[in-house]
Amino acid sequence: MKLRFVLWMLGQLLKRAWRRQPEFRDAVAEKGPLHFGIGLEDLSVARHYHLHADGVEAGEGLPISTQLELRFRDADAAVAFLKRPSPRHFREALMSHRLRVVGDVARLDTLQALLRYLRR
């Protein structure tokens, strides 16, 4: 239940950054559209996000067409990472096998760059 809320709140924070921060909008326009998803390995809890020039869309589940997916081993690992999405925490989660990346790994830099705007 807590993970569902955190994933929903991530969508709200992305939408808020889109509305309030012109730098965020410029970064999305510059880097191109990003369609990513976050969920558990068994996909029992998952959400997808689509950042594009016209805004931010978020929804339940993971559609087949995401460019990048972050799949966590369990809900506690996901919540711990999403509370502090820094590059260091990301590396630690990958090394400890609590996180698995599916899709275009090159888009990770784009995602991490955009998540920095949420901390402002």
C-alpha positions as CSV (number, residue, x, y, z in Angstrom):
1,M,0.0,0.0,0.0
2,K,2.8,2.4,0.9
3,L,4.6,1.7,-2.5
4,R,1.4,2.4,-4.4
5,F,1.1,5.8,-2.7
6,V,4.8,6.6,-3.3
7,L,4.4,5.8,-7.0
8,W,1.3,7.8,-7.3
9,M,3.0,10.7,-5.5
10,L,5.9,10.5,-8.0
11,G,3.4,11.2,-10.7
12,Q,2.0,14.2,-8.9
13,L,5.5,15.6,-8.3
14,L,6.4,15.2,-11.9
15,K,3.2,17.0,-12.9
16,R,4.0,19.8,-10.4
17,A,7.5,20.2,-11.7
18,W,6.1,20.4,-15.2
19,R,3.7,23.2,-14.1
20,R,6.1,25.2,-11.9
21,Q,9.6,24.8,-13.3
22,P,10.4,26.0,-16.8
23,E,13.8,24.4,-16.5
24,F,12.1,21.0,-16.2
25,R,10.0,21.6,-19.2
26,D,13.1,22.7,-21.2
27,A,15.0,19.6,-20.1
28,V,12.2,17.3,-21.2
29,A,12.0,19.1,-24.5
30,E,15.7,18.9,-25.0
31,K,16.1,15.3,-24.0
32,G,13.1,14.1,-25.9
33,P,10.1,12.1,-24.7
34,L,10.7,9.5,-22.0
35,H,8.3,6.7,-21.3
36,F,9.3,4.7,-18.2
37,G,7.8,2.4,-15.6
38,I,8.5,1.5,-12.0
39,G,7.3,-1.6,-10.3
40,L,8.0,-4.8,-8.4
41,E,9.5,-7.8,-10.1
42,D,6.2,-9.7,-10.1
43,L,4.4,-6.6,-11.4
44,S,1.8,-6.7,-8.6
45,V,2.4,-3.0,-8.1
46,A,3.5,-0.9,-11.0
47,R,3.0,2.5,-12.6
48,H,4.1,4.1,-15.8
49,Y,5.0,7.7,-16.6
50,H,5.2,9.5,-20.0
51,L,7.2,12.8,-20.1
52,H,6.8,14.6,-23.4
53,A,6.7,18.2,-24.8
54,D,3.0,18.6,-24.0
55,G,3.1,17.5,-20.3
56,V,3.3,14.5,-18.0
57,E,1.0,11.5,-18.0
58,A,0.9,8.7,-15.4
59,G,-1.1,5.6,-15.1
60,E,-1.4,2.2,-13.4
61,G,0.4,-0.9,-14.6
62,L,3.2,-1.3,-17.1
63,P,2.3,-1.1,-20.8
64,I,4.4,-3.1,-23.2
65,S,5.8,0.0,-24.9
66,T,8.0,1.6,-22.1
67,Q,11.5,2.6,-23.0
68,L,12.8,1.9,-19.5
69,E,11.6,-0.1,-16.5
70,L,12.9,-0.1,-13.0
71,R,11.9,-3.4,-11.3
72,F,12.5,-3.8,-7.6
73,R,12.8,-7.0,-5.6
74,D,10.4,-5.9,-2.9
75,A,8.3,-2.9,-1.8
76,D,10.7,-1.9,0.9
77,A,13.6,-1.6,-1.5
78,A,11.5,0.4,-3.9
79,V,10.3,2.9,-1.2
80,A,13.8,3.3,0.2
81,F,15.2,4.1,-3.3
82,L,12.3,6.4,-4.3
83,K,12.6,8.5,-1.2
84,R,16.2,9.3,-2.2
85,P,16.7,8.8,-5.9
86,S,20.4,9.7,-6.0
87,P,23.0,8.1,-8.3
88,R,24.7,6.6,-5.3
89,H,21.5,4.9,-4.0
90,F,20.8,3.7,-7.5
91,R,24.2,2.0,-7.8
92,E,23.8,0.4,-4.4
93,A,20.4,-1.0,-5.3
94,L,21.8,-2.4,-8.5
95,M,24.9,-3.9,-6.9
96,S,22.8,-5.6,-4.1
97,H,20.3,-6.9,-6.7
98,R,17.4,-5.1,-5.2
99,L,16.9,-3.3,-8.5
100,R,16.8,-4.6,-12.1
101,V,16.8,-2.4,-15.1
102,V,14.8,-3.5,-18.2
103,G,14.9,-1.7,-21.5
104,D,17.2,1.1,-22.8
105,V,19.8,1.5,-20.2
106,A,21.1,4.7,-21.9
107,R,17.8,6.4,-20.9
108,L,18.9,6.1,-17.2
109,D,21.0,9.2,-17.4
110,T,17.9,11.1,-18.8
111,L,15.7,9.8,-16.0
112,Q,18.2,10.6,-13.2
113,A,18.7,14.1,-14.7
114,L,15.0,14.7,-14.7
115,L,14.5,13.4,-11.2
116,R,16.9,16.0,-9.9
117,Y,14.2,18.7,-10.6
118,L,11.9,17.0,-8.0
119,R,14.3,17.9,-5.2
120,R,14.0,21.6,-5.8
